[in-house]
């Protein structure tokens, strides 16, 4: 919910400068965490098992 709000707000703000690598890494880690909570890894394993 909060991430959606931040993303929506950021669409209306002008760029403030360079994005630091640590911020990109933090966002990537949050996406991995969310994917883990949603069970994406389990879903991928089910598909692999179905193929062979």
Secondary structure as UniProt FT lines:
FT   HELIX           2..11
FT   HELIX           21..38
FT   HELIX           40..51
//
